[in-house]
Amino acid sequence: MALDAEPLDFSQSDSEREETVRGAPAHALTRKIVSGEFWDHTISGFDGVAQEQLHVFAKSRWPSVICEPNLFMDNGEVVGGALVMVQPLPLGLGAIAVVKWGPMLKDNQRADAKEIYVRMIEMLIEEYSDNRAMMLSVLPKATPSPHNMALEHLKLRGFAAGSKLLFPNRYIVNLRLSDEDQRKSFAQKWRYHLNKSQKQNLEFEHVQSAEISKFFALYEAMSDRKKFADHSAFDTINDLMAVSQDALRPEMFFVRHEGEIVAGAIIFKAGDTAVYLYGATNDRALPLRAGYFLHWHIIRWLRDNTDAKWYDLGGTDGFQGLHQFKKGMVGSAGAIEPVPPVMNYASHMKARVFASLAYWARDRMQDVRRWLEKMRSDLATPDQGG
């Protein structure tokens, strides 16, 4: 029987570990580590699902880490999860347990969502920090609200802020508007360019994954033209496009002009926040304003074909042109909010010292990489102000 047709089965197996932690009586959660395939199948319906929490993505993006998919149940019902990536430190000096954009809630709107999140964090602390003497590093997602529940709780629980992005802002569009209200929400200049694009005889297409080679060609040509330093997870696209769960498989869109593909995008659509993963244009796209046309139709497609409430456009990597474009699209109905810093917790002094040194070394290496890229005349240089 195909995996996506199988009922959920949480019976104990030799390869799985289960534990129960008693907090408030209403939330005596059970934690179980499951297989990667089972994990991806289960979280495909989570409100909080994110690309970085997919096992298929993590094993491709970070092949050196050990992935431990933790599901949390309340009286047998799945309520949340966290893909924990265990990164061993050099010389056997310990390990860091990383949760990127988690823990996730299955239902972000349930009345006791915060209580469940609190219990999941407690169980992760007990397992990874207390029992296994690791530093637990949690990277909360950016939210469309300035009040980030996850970040606020981690601070109260004693997590310390660690590394942060140089340009942390995420640009988040409200998807639950009518066409008329969506247009009104755009910045005036953005709306002007959209109107111009709609007079250029452009065509919008939703295409299948079989056409991925066309997107690759467009992306490669754009990278050669714009000379951006690409540190993205672009090499993981084939794995994502091959996932068996339709909800987790990204969607691909093209804009054509006179039959030629001039712009394209790949979008993660699962959960309550869709995410712009990758985009590409050719040299004809700018005068045609194809980017405006593309995103307008993606917004409408996501609204009409998914349950997503928000569309995360990602960041800017420090480029002022991207900032202006995305800020105008966010407009008056969306939000621009920062990705929080890494939040770190260690119960043992050895874990705190060696993991902190590892993070310090990594951050200095990234500083050197940025400096070297800035010195290269063949790469575009970030020009966005603070």
N, C-alpha and C positions, 0 to 999 in steps of 0.2 A: 504494500500500500504506500502511496506517495506520502511524504512527510506532511505536506500541507493538508492532508485529509485525515491525519491521525488525531485522536483525542489527546488532550494533555494528560500525561501520566507522571505523577510525582512519587511513585513507589521507590523505595530505597534500592540502590544498586551498589555493587562493590566499588564502582568508580566515582561515586558521589558521596559527599559528606553533608550531613544534616545537623542543624543545631537549633535549639529554641532558647531565646533570651526573654526573660520575663520582665516587662516594664510595667506600664499601666495595664491593668487586666484586659482592657479592650484591645490592646495591641501586643499580644504575645506572638511575635512573628517567628516564622520558621525560615531558615536560610538553607539553601541547597545549591551546590555547584553542579551544573549540568554540562552537557556536550555543547560545542559551538554551534552545531547545526540545529539542535533543539532550542538553544538560546535565541538564535536569529528568528526562528519560527515563532517563538513565544512573544518576543518583544515587538513584533511587527505591528501589533495593535495598540501599543502603548502611546499615550499622549506625549510622553517625554522622550520618545525614541529619537536618536541622533545617529548620524553616520559614524561618528567616532565610537559609539557604543556597539556597533555591529562586529561580531567575531570575524566575519568574512573580510571586513575592512581592516581591522586591527592586525590580523595575522599577515596581511599583505603590506601594510604601511610600516609596521614595527616588528619585523620578523624575529628580532632577538629577544622579545619579551615573552613571558609565560602568561597566557590569557586564562583567567579564572572567571567564568560567567556565573555570578551569584543571583539566584532568584529568591525573592522574599514572598512568603505566603502568610495570610491571615486566615486561620481556620480552613486551610486547604485552598483558599482563593489567592491567585497571584495578584499582588498589589504593587510590586515594584521590582527593580533589579539594578545591578551594577556590574559592568564588565571591568574587572580589576586586572590591570596589566602589571605583572611583577617583573621589575627590572633589576637583575642582579648587579651589584656594585663590583668594581675590579678587586682582585686579590681576595675574593671571598669575604669582603668587609661588611656584608649584609645585603639588603635589597630595599627597593622603594616600591610600594604598592600604589599604583596610579589609577585614579578613576576620572576619566576625561568626559566632562559633560554628563555626569551622573552624581549620585544614584538617580535613576529615573522612576517616575510614578506611572503606573498604568493609567490612572484617572487623575488628572491635575485638578479637576473640579470637585472631587468628593470632599465632604465637609471635614474629614479628618486627614486630609492630605499632608498637612504639616506634621501631625503626630506620626504618621507613617514614615515620613522623611527622617524625622528625629530618631526613630527606632532603627531605621536602616543604617544611619551613621553610627549609632551606638554599637551595632553588631559588627560593622566593619572595623571600628576601633578595637573591639575585643579580639577579633580574629587576627587582624594584620598587625596592629600596633602592640597590643598587650601580649597575645599568645605567641606571635611569630617574630616579634621584635623588629618590625619594619617601620620606616616612616610611611605614614598614610598621606598621600597627596591627592586632594580632591580639587578638580577644576570645574566650578559651577558654570552653567551656561549664562550667556547674556539674556536678559529678559526685557520685554517691552515696557516694564515698569522700573522706575528708579529704586523701588523697594524690592531687592532681590532676596526672597525668602531664604534660599539656600545659603547665600553668602552671609546673611545676617545671623543665621543659626550657627554656622561654622565659627564665626567670630566669637559668639557667646560661649561656644563649647571649648574654646581654647586653641583653636587652629590659628597658626601664625601665617600672615601673608608672605608669600615668596615671590618667585619670578612673575613678571607681567609682560604683556606685549608692549612694544614700542608705540604702536598705533592701535589701541584696544577697541575703538568704537565699532559697533555693529549697527547696520542700518536696516531697520525692520519696518516693513510695509503692512498696513492693515488690509486684510483680504476680504473682510466682511462688509463691503460697501457696494452700493449700486454703481452702475457705470457712471451715472451723473455725479454722484457724491465722490467717487474715486477721482474723476477728472478735477473736480473742485478742490480736492485735497492736495493735488500736485502744486508745486511752486509755479508761479506764473510763467517763468522762463521755460521750465520743463514742459508745461502744457503747450506752450507756443511751439516748441520743437516737435512734440507729438503731433500736433495739428499739421505741421509741415510734412511730417513723415507719411501721414495718411493721404497725401496728394501725390505720392511718388510711385504709385502702382506696385507697391510691395505686396508680397503674399506670405502669410504665416502658415507654417506646417507643423503638426505634431507627428513625429516620425518614430519608427520602431528601432530597436537596438541593432538590428541588422545593418543599419546605415551608419554605424559608429565610425567606419573608416572615413566617411566624408567629414565628420566632425574633427577627427584627428588631423586630416589634411589642412583644414581651416585653422585649427589651433597652432599647428606647426608653422604655418605661413605667418600667422599673427605674431608668434613669439620671435621669429626671425626679424620681422619688421619693427616691432616695438621695443625689442631688446630689454624686456623685463627679466630680472633674476627670478626664476621660477622655483619656489620651494614648496610647491603644493603637492598634494597626493595624486597627481594626474595619472601616475602609473597604476593606480588601483582601479581605474574605470572599468577595465574588462571584467574584473572580479565582481564589481557591483552590478554590472549589466547582466551577469550570468546567474544572479541569485534566483532561487525558485519562487520566493514570495513576491507576488506582484506589488504589494504595498511597499516593499523595500527597494524595488528596482527603480532607479532614477528614470525620469522622463527626458526626452530629447526633443528640441524644437529648432526649426530653421526658419529664416526669412530669406525669400528669394526675390530677385529683381531680374526680370526678363529671363527667367529660367535659371539664373546663376545664384548659388548660395552665397549670400553676403554677410550673414550673421547666424550664430547658433548658440544654444545654451543647453546645459545638462542640469536638471533640477531634482533634488531629493524631496519627495513629496509626503513622506510618512509623518504621522504624529500631528500635533497641533501647530507646528512651525515648519513650513517648507523652507528649503535652503537652496540658494543659488550656488552650485558647486563650481561650474566652469562655464566660461563664455569665450566666444571667439568671433572675430570679424575680419573681413578683408579690406583692402584699401578703398573700396567703393562704398563701404558702409557709412563712413562719416558724413560725406555730403548728402547721402540719402536719409540720414538720421535713423538708420535701421535699428540702432540700439533702443531708441525710444519705442519704436513700433514693436520690437520683439518683447520688451518687458511689459508693455501695456497688454499684449495678448496673453503673455504668461500669467499675469495677475488675474485676468478674467478666466483663464483655463483652470487655474488652481481654485479659484472661488467656486466654479461651477462643477468641478470634477473631484474635489477632495474635501476632507473635513478640516483642513488647515485653517487656522484663524490668522496666521501671520506668515510673512514671507521675508526671511532673513537674507539680505543681499550680501552678507559678509562684510569685510573691512576694505581698506584702501591701500594697505602696504605703504602709506605715506605719499600717495600721489594726489595732488590737489584736484586734477581733472575728475578722478573717480569720486572724490569727496563731493564735488559740486553736483555731479550726475546723480549719485545715490541720495544725497540730501534732498534734492529736488523731487525725487520719486517718493521718498518717505513723506514729504509734505507735512500737512497739518494733522493728519490722522494717524501717522505712524510714530516711531520713536527711534532715537539714536542713543544707545546705551552701551557702556563699556563691557567687554569681557572681563570678569573679575580676575584677580591674580590667582596663582596657584595657592591653595590653602593647605598648610602642612601640619601634621600632628605626629608626635613621637612620644611613646611612653617610656622609652629607654634612652639613656644618655648616649650610648654608642650609636644607636640608630640616628639620633638627632645630629650628632657631630659629623658622621661620615656621609650621611645623605645630604646635609647642608653643604659640605665640601664638594660633593658631586654636582649639585646644582650650581654652585659658584663657578666651578670649572667649566660647566656647559655654557653658562651665561657669558663667561669671558671668551670662549671660543666663538660664540655667536657675535659678540662685539667685534672680534677680529675679522670674521667673515663679512660683516656689514662694512667694515672699513675697507677691506680689500675690494669689495664690489663697488664702493663709492669711488675708489681710485681708478677703476676700469673705464676707459673711454667708450667701450663698446656696449655698456649697459646703461639703461635709463636710471637716473638718480631721483630718489624721492624728493618731492618739493612741497609737501604739505606742512603748513605751520602747526604749532601746538594747539 
